[in-house]
Structures are given as structure tokens and as C-alpha cells.
Amino acid sequence: MVTFEVTLSDRIDSDIDRLVEQDDFLNREQAIEELLSLGVSSSGVDDDSEEELVDDVFTQAVDDQQDPASHRDDRL
């Protein structure tokens, strides 16, 4: 398990304390770990997402390309 230090705003720190006091979590460590996990999960990050992102970027780049001949000026 990785350990790291993070600085939180007073509001978030109080929110975490409140969740623990309301028995939503056993302790602060569990609350922080689960809340981070929920945040990462909701962002849609998974093991295959990097490959999908590369594919999406490539597909979008191809879709964004335009044929200059298709935008000719009809006034000529």
C-alpha cells in the first residue's frame, strides 16, 4: 500500500470528520481511502482507459481533418 501526504482545505477536513462522526466510515483513513477510490472510479479511469484515450484522440484527429477541396469558394 502506498502512503503519501496531502494537504486538504479546512472545509474538506471538517467534512471527513463529520462523515466519520456520523458512522459513515470507521475512521479517517478508511474515509479518505474510500472517498479517493470513489473519485477515481467516477472519473472513468480503468486499466484499458489509456488505450481507449489514445484511440479516441486518434479518431478525433482524423475526424477533425478537412479536405480543402470540399471547402472551395463557389463564387469563383
Backbone as ProteinMPNN parsed JSONL, in Angstrom:
{"seq_chain_A": "MVTFEVTLSDRIDSDIDRLVEQDDFLNREQAIEELLSLGVSSSGVDDDSEEELVDDVFTQAVDDQQDPASHRDDRL", "coords_chain_A": {"N_chain_A": [[0.844, -1.169, 0.0], [0.532, 2.203, -0.802], [1.785, 5.111, 0.741], [1.125, 8.499, 1.326], [1.375, 12.076, 1.623], [-1.039, 14.608, 1.936], [-2.437, 17.82, 1.44], [-5.281, 19.281, 2.727], [-8.189, 21.347, 2.365], [-9.66, 23.292, 5.017], [-12.414, 22.959, 5.049], [-12.896, 20.529, 3.679], [-11.522, 18.795, 5.352], [-13.071, 19.053, 7.675], [-15.475, 18.032, 6.663], [-14.78, 15.361, 6.234], [-14.24, 14.572, 8.882], [-16.838, 14.872, 9.89], [-18.234, 12.892, 8.446], [-17.048, 10.605, 9.492], [-17.798, 10.859, 12.191], [-20.53, 10.54, 11.902], [-20.695, 7.902, 11.572], [-20.396, 6.927, 8.987], [-18.038, 6.009, 8.104], [-15.401, 3.943, 9.442], [-13.048, 5.144, 10.383], [-10.805, 7.975, 9.877], [-8.817, 7.299, 8.01], [-9.973, 5.188, 6.546], [-12.138, 6.571, 5.482], [-10.898, 8.53, 3.854], [-9.497, 6.886, 2.038], [-11.619, 5.461, 0.801], [-13.184, 7.564, -0.231], [-11.367, 8.71, -2.049], [-11.091, 6.527, -3.776], [-13.71, 6.353, -4.773], [-13.824, 8.78, -6.135], [-11.863, 8.419, -8.121], [-12.975, 6.226, -9.457], [-15.349, 7.366, -10.419], [-14.365, 9.057, -12.298], [-13.89, 7.548, -14.451], [-11.561, 6.183, -14.925], [-9.722, 3.382, -15.77], [-7.992, 0.249, -16.268], [-7.894, -0.125, -19.053], [-8.373, 2.353, -20.047], [-6.373, 4.173, -20.878], [-5.466, 3.2, -23.331], [-7.875, 3.349, -24.752], [-8.216, 6.107, -24.677], [-6.074, 6.995, -26.253], [-6.864, 5.878, -28.702], [-9.29, 7.274, -29.026], [-8.344, 9.919, -29.236], [-6.831, 9.735, -31.574], [-8.851, 8.993, -33.421], [-10.505, 11.257, -33.21], [-8.753, 13.212, -34.162], [-8.482, 12.408, -36.818], [-11.144, 12.655, -37.629], [-11.403, 15.399, -37.382], [-9.933, 16.402, -39.429], [-10.03, 18.107, -42.522], [-11.005, 18.145, -45.922], [-9.5, 20.245, -48.108], [-10.483, 20.749, -50.668], [-13.16, 20.348, -50.456], [-14.137, 22.659, -49.427], [-14.238, 24.69, -51.259], [-14.494, 27.865, -52.788], [-17.483, 28.876, -54.018], [-17.964, 31.143, -55.416], [-16.157, 31.639, -57.379]], "CA_chain_A": [[0.0, 0.0, 0.0], [1.289, 3.446, -0.91], [1.49, 6.146, 1.731], [1.518, 9.826, 0.873], [0.862, 13.205, 2.401], [-1.853, 15.508, 1.136], [-2.951, 18.978, 2.162], [-6.709, 19.469, 2.46], [-8.77, 22.575, 2.881], [-10.334, 23.107, 6.306], [-13.78, 22.501, 4.79], [-12.863, 19.099, 3.357], [-11.115, 18.125, 6.579], [-14.266, 19.019, 8.531], [-16.433, 17.114, 6.045], [-14.313, 13.997, 6.52], [-14.511, 14.351, 10.311], [-18.288, 14.742, 10.056], [-18.616, 11.577, 7.926], [-16.593, 9.607, 10.475], [-18.646, 11.021, 13.374], [-21.861, 10.031, 11.563], [-20.512, 6.458, 11.388], [-20.357, 6.537, 7.586], [-16.754, 5.318, 7.973], [-14.854, 3.543, 10.741], [-12.038, 6.108, 10.803], [-10.401, 8.93, 8.834], [-8.061, 6.615, 6.961], [-10.929, 4.484, 5.696], [-12.921, 7.588, 4.771], [-10.079, 9.134, 2.799], [-9.234, 5.873, 1.011], [-12.842, 5.171, 0.054], [-13.57, 8.752, -0.992], [-10.455, 8.791, -3.196], [-11.463, 5.446, -4.696], [-14.949, 6.756, -5.439], [-13.491, 9.849, -7.077], [-11.153, 7.84, -9.261], [-13.939, 5.407, -10.185], [-16.312, 8.211, -11.125], [-13.704, 9.728, -13.413], [-13.854, 6.606, -15.553], [-10.212, 5.666, -15.121], [-9.524, 1.964, -15.537], [-6.768, -0.263, -16.898], [-7.973, -0.003, -20.506], [-8.743, 3.706, -20.43], [-5.298, 4.869, -21.577], [-5.509, 2.747, -24.722], [-9.073, 3.927, -25.346], [-7.974, 7.531, -24.832], [-5.218, 7.155, -27.424], [-7.715, 5.603, -29.856], [-10.228, 8.383, -29.167], [-7.609, 11.09, -29.705], [-6.505, 9.496, -32.98], [-10.103, 9.061, -34.178], [-10.934, 12.65, -33.236], [-7.846, 13.943, -35.047], [-8.856, 12.061, -38.196], [-12.455, 13.26, -37.879], [-11.262, 16.854, -37.459], [-9.271, 16.788, -40.673], [-10.962, 18.532, -43.56], [-10.495, 18.163, -47.282], [-9.569, 21.629, -48.581], [-11.274, 20.819, -51.898], [-14.595, 20.355, -50.122], [-14.491, 23.992, -48.956], [-13.886, 25.655, -52.32], [-15.328, 29.062, -52.873], [-18.378, 28.749, -55.166], [-18.072, 32.428, -56.103], [-15.156, 31.72, -58.451]], "C_chain_A": [[0.892, 1.236, 0.0], [0.833, 4.409, 0.173], [1.959, 7.472, 1.181], [0.869, 10.881, 1.743], [0.098, 14.128, 1.471], [-2.34, 16.649, 2.026], [-4.396, 19.203, 1.744], [-7.161, 20.818, 2.99], [-9.465, 22.268, 4.21], [-11.733, 22.54, 6.112], [-13.797, 21.0, 4.516], [-12.464, 18.291, 4.586], [-12.306, 17.996, 7.528], [-15.31, 18.059, 7.986], [-16.062, 15.669, 6.325], [-14.563, 13.656, 7.984], [-15.996, 14.095, 10.544], [-18.758, 13.363, 9.564], [-18.221, 10.468, 8.889], [-17.484, 9.663, 11.719], [-20.049, 10.473, 13.136], [-21.841, 8.527, 11.315], [-20.647, 6.018, 9.934], [-19.074, 5.762, 7.295], [-16.244, 4.984, 9.365], [-13.863, 4.556, 11.283], [-11.666, 6.999, 9.618], [-9.676, 8.242, 7.675], [-8.988, 5.888, 5.994], [-11.735, 5.489, 4.868], [-12.135, 8.158, 3.6], [-9.831, 8.132, 1.682], [-10.48, 5.614, 0.162], [-13.294, 6.367, -0.788], [-12.671, 8.957, -2.205], [-10.794, 7.733, -4.238], [-12.728, 5.794, -5.466], [-14.685, 7.841, -6.474], [-12.794, 9.325, -8.315], [-12.117, 7.009, -10.101], [-14.901, 6.267, -10.993], [-15.685, 8.952, -12.296], [-13.56, 8.816, -14.614], [-12.479, 6.048, -15.837], [-10.218, 4.176, -14.804], [-8.298, 1.506, -16.309], [-6.75, -0.066, -18.405], [-8.169, 1.434, -20.969], [-7.635, 4.436, -21.182], [-5.289, 4.478, -23.049], [-6.721, 3.333, -25.433], [-8.883, 5.414, -25.593], [-7.122, 7.794, -26.061], [-6.035, 6.925, -28.689], [-8.687, 6.75, -30.098], [-9.546, 9.622, -29.712], [-7.275, 10.931, -31.18], [-7.756, 9.628, -33.836], [-10.582, 10.499, -34.29], [-10.057, 13.462, -34.168], [-8.182, 13.661, -36.505], [-10.189, 12.712, -38.548], [-12.364, 14.767, -38.063], [-10.593, 17.318, -38.75], [-10.331, 17.11, -41.725], [-10.264, 18.529, -44.904], [-10.619, 19.585, -47.801], [-10.428, 21.768, -49.839], [-12.763, 20.865, -51.592], [-15.064, 21.721, -49.654], [-14.139, 25.052, -50.0], [-14.909, 26.786, -52.343], [-16.15, 28.982, -54.149], [-18.493, 30.058, -55.951], [-17.108, 32.526, -57.282], [-15.707, 31.263, -59.759]], "O_chain_A": [[1.888, 1.296, 0.722], [-0.355, 4.505, 0.48], [3.057, 7.572, 0.633], [-0.063, 10.606, 2.499], [0.535, 14.399, 0.353], [-2.618, 16.459, 3.21], [-4.7, 19.303, 0.555], [-6.589, 21.357, 3.938], [-9.813, 21.12, 4.487], [-12.192, 21.731, 6.918], [-14.629, 20.279, 5.067], [-13.014, 17.216, 4.828], [-12.519, 16.937, 8.117], [-15.96, 17.348, 8.752], [-16.928, 14.846, 6.62], [-15.046, 12.566, 8.292], [-16.364, 13.204, 11.309], [-19.598, 12.737, 10.211], [-18.966, 9.507, 9.08], [-17.88, 8.621, 12.243], [-20.691, 9.993, 14.07], [-22.844, 7.946, 10.9], [-20.977, 4.862, 9.668], [-19.021, 4.96, 6.363], [-16.597, 5.641, 10.344], [-13.825, 4.811, 12.487], [-12.148, 6.803, 8.502], [-9.899, 8.567, 6.508], [-8.814, 5.962, 4.778], [-11.98, 5.266, 3.682], [-12.65, 8.256, 2.486], [-9.939, 8.478, 0.506], [-10.394, 5.555, -1.064], [-13.734, 6.199, -1.925], [-13.151, 9.334, -3.273], [-10.786, 8.008, -5.438], [-12.811, 5.559, -6.672], [-15.258, 7.82, -7.563], [-13.101, 9.741, -9.432], [-12.082, 7.078, -11.329], [-15.231, 5.93, -12.13], [-16.392, 9.423, -13.187], [-13.149, 9.262, -15.685], [-12.258, 5.485, -16.91], [-10.651, 3.752, -13.732], [-7.634, 2.324, -16.946], [-5.682, 0.143, -18.981], [-8.134, 1.703, -22.17], [-7.936, 5.252, -22.053], [-5.123, 5.334, -23.918], [-6.62, 3.765, -26.581], [-9.339, 5.934, -26.611], [-7.409, 8.712, -26.831], [-5.918, 7.688, -29.648], [-8.891, 7.158, -31.241], [-10.107, 10.31, -30.565], [-7.417, 11.876, -31.956], [-7.731, 10.301, -34.867], [-11.021, 10.919, -35.36], [-10.561, 14.318, -34.895], [-8.169, 14.57, -37.334], [-10.347, 13.259, -39.639], [-13.149, 15.353, -38.808], [-10.681, 18.49, -39.117], [-11.378, 16.467, -41.799], [-9.085, 18.867, -45.012], [-11.734, 20.093, -47.927], [-11.04, 22.816, -50.048], [-13.544, 21.373, -52.397], [-16.266, 21.934, -49.494], [-13.783, 26.178, -49.653], [-16.06, 26.613, -51.942], [-15.593, 29.017, -55.246], [-19.063, 30.073, -57.042], [-17.245, 33.43, -58.106], [-14.996, 31.268, -60.764]]}, "name": "protein", "num_of_chains": 1, "seq": "MVTFEVTLSDRIDSDIDRLVEQDDFLNREQAIEELLSLGVSSSGVDDDSEEELVDDVFTQAVDDQQDPASHRDDRL"}
